[in-house]
Amino acid sequence: MVPVSRLTLALTLAALTAGIVVATAVVPVAQGGRSVIQRSNPPGLSTPTGYSHIVSATGGRTIYISGQVAFDAKGQLVGKGDLAAQTRQVFANLETALTAAGATFNDVVKTNYYMLDASQVGVVREIRTKYFTNELPASTLVEVRRLANPDFLIEIEVIAVVAP
């Protein structure tokens, strides 16, 4: 039996009373209050390079990390014109943010990469492998014309799920 919150039950009953047909999806909390993250790459899709096609998470607390750029803790740009240096700083910033939120790279379920030159993705992948050492998140890479600062070459945002 899946527990239903009082709020979910109240909203469902209110909708039914009003004559509205509803479909309610209840996500159970994993045993012991832990989040469960499942990753898969189903047959019929290409073999991914550095990401998972499907990531599902249940029973956890979702953490959204804003796009991180190559600023150090003092707000100074690291690696002007150097994608590798900027990428290392961005991943260091992501690690700091994840740690502050009680998460690790193993808890990341989605990454979004914004780059000025997507043809340089190999540089990013090489650095990424030092941080994503286990399962890989779902991922999107977008080439953009410009980021918030004209000296930024890359920006990365992540979503993580941890135990409640």
N, C-alpha and C positions, 0 to 999 in steps of 0.2 A: 504494500500500500504506500502510495506517495503522499507525503504530508502536503496539505494545501494551507496557505496562509489565510488568516481571517480577512485580510484585504482582498485577496484574490476571490475568496468565496463571496464576500460582500459585493464586489463589483460584478461578479457573474450573476448573482441573484438580482441585483438592481437592473442589469441589462435584460434578463429574462422577464422580470416584472414589467419592464417597459416594452416588451414585445420584440426585443432585438435578439437575433440569433448570434451567439458568440462561440468562438473556438478558443479554449483556454489551454495554453501549453504550460505545464508545470515542470520545472527542472529540479530533479531531486538533488539534495546535497549528498555528496559521496560519503561512504562509510567513514566515521570518525571525523567528519567535518573537513575533510581534505578535498582540494580541487582535483579533478581528473582531467588531464589533457590528452587527447588522442590525435595522432597525426597519421595521415594516410596519403598514398599516391595510387589511386585505383587504376586498374587496367583500362585502356582506352584513352588515357592521357599520356602525354610525353613524359619521359623521365626527367624530373626536375634537376636543375643544377643549383644547389645551395638553398633550397626551400622545399616546403611541403605543399602539395596542391590543396589539401584539406586539413584544417585544424579545428577541432571542436573542444570546448571546455565546459565543464559542469561543476557546480558546487563550489564556486570560489568567489573571490573579490577581484574585480577587474581594475587594472591600473592603466591609465593612459599617460604616456610620456610624450610631451610636446616635442616637435622637431628640434633636434639638437644640431648645433653648428660648431664650428671650430674655434669657439671662444674658450679660453682657459678660465679658471676661477676668478681672475681679476678682470675679466671682460676683454682681454686682449686676443686678437686674432692669432692663431697658431698656423703656420705653414702657408703664408700668402703665395699663391701660384703653385702649390705642391699638394696634389690630391692625396698622396699617401699620408703626409703629415696631418692634413686636415681630417682624413678618415680615422686615423689613430686617435686624434683628439675627440672626434665625435663619439667614437666607441667608448672612450674613457668617460666622457660626459654621460653617456647612456648608462654605463656601469654605476656611476655615482648616483644617478637618479633612481635606477632600479634598486640599489642597495638602500637608499633613503626610504623607499616605499616598501621595503621588506621582500624584495624579489631578486631573482638572478636571471641571467640569460636563458636558463633552462625553463623559466616560467613564461617567456615571450611566445605569444601565439601569432602575432602579426607584425610585420615590418613594412614601412613605406620608405623608399629611397628616392630622393630628388637630387638629380645630378645635372650639371651643365653639359657634360659630354658622356653619354651612356656607353660610348665605345671604350671607355676606360674602366668598365665594370670589373675587369680582371684585377685591377689594383684593389678595389673594394673587397672583392671575394677573398683575396689572399689575407687581408687583415681581418675580415669577418670570421674566418675559420679559427682564429685565436680566441674568439668570444663565444661563438656557437659551436661547442665541441660535442654536443649530444644531438638531440632531435632538433630539427630545423622548423622554424615558423613558416606560416604562409607569408608570401612576400610580393610586393609590387615595386617595380623600378620605373620611374618617370623621368624622362629628359625634359628639362625646363630651360627656358631662355635666360632666366635670371632668378636669383634668390634674393632674400631681403637685403643683403649687403652685396655690392658688386664683387667683393673679394671672396665670397663664399663659393666653393666648388661643389659642396655636398651638404645635404641636410637629411637626417634620418629620424623618424618617429617610430615608436613601438607601442604595442599593447601587450600587457602581461596579465596572467591570471594566477592568483595565489590562494592558499587556503584562507577561509574566512576568519 
